[in-house]
Amino acid sequence: GCSLALATVAQDLGIEELIDAACPVRAGAVPIGRQLLLIALHRALAPRWGNSKTSLQVSYQGSALSELLPLPETALDNRRLCETLAGLTNKQVEEIESAIVQRLIEREGVRLEALAFDTTNFDSYAAASTRSQLLRRGHPKSGRPLRVLGLALLVTEDEGLPLLTFVYPGNENDVTAFARFLGALDRRRSSLKLPVDATIAADGGNISKKILRRLEAGSRHYILRLPARHAVELAREASRDLPSLSGKLKGNVRARKQQCHVYGVERCVVDVYS
């Protein structure tokens, strides 16, 4: 049932056609769209220990996907899949994501008024001798001494749907990653079609003087968690002295709004304790 549901959604959105438009192949070659779609469905359907590319061919043969999305079994050989993935360029991946997101927004009426951005990293168990531009020793959230991969996401408040994703070297700090994100957002303006009043919320680790200046140069609304060291004029109060909020937050959150200078510009800052 899950195979049928996901395959139907993929066909309704025309995901294969969107991928093939960004990744044309020579006449008679296996289309990349169906290969990538089957890899994605396999990742969604298979348990974690069985969702690697090496198990896709066997899993495909024993599932309804072989009838729903027929493809020569040789095209799902692990080596063929690795060749396909290795041949994808960054530009093609961005074109694919942009086209799919644009189709999703148009078909499903996704709300774009409030967007959240955050970064994280994932451990890699690749051997130290494995060459990679992305796997780097940084500050993994797991605390393990492993090389990590950074991942950034822009998601909607509505259902948490990812609109923009990108990976970056694991030793890159969040401020640099956020600058990359702003560049990617500029490139995707036409496909995302963000409303004028869209607001981006981001964590404090992404903030710097340069980032704030860049945000203000455009027409974006933003809400950022501001580390205290960035607001030296902020009149800090003890948590117990902050006014308690009313409504459903009563007794759980204390906050006070004030104006203070941050990097030479007067801004609205909310001192919050929860």
Secondary structure, DSSP 4 states (H G I P E B T S, - for coil): -HHHHHHHHHHHHTHHHHHHHHS---TTSPPHHHHHHHHHHHHHHS-GGG-SGGGHHHHHHTSTHHHHS---GGGGSHHHHHHHHHH--HHHHHHHHHHHHHHHHHHHT---SEEEEEEEEEE----TTS--SS-B-S--TT--SS-EEEEEEEEETTTT-EEEEEEEETT--HHHHHHHHHHHHHHTHHHH---TT-EEEE-GGG--HHHHHHHHHTT-EEEE---GGG-TT-----GGGSPBP-GGGTTT-EEEEEEEEETTEEEEEEEEE-
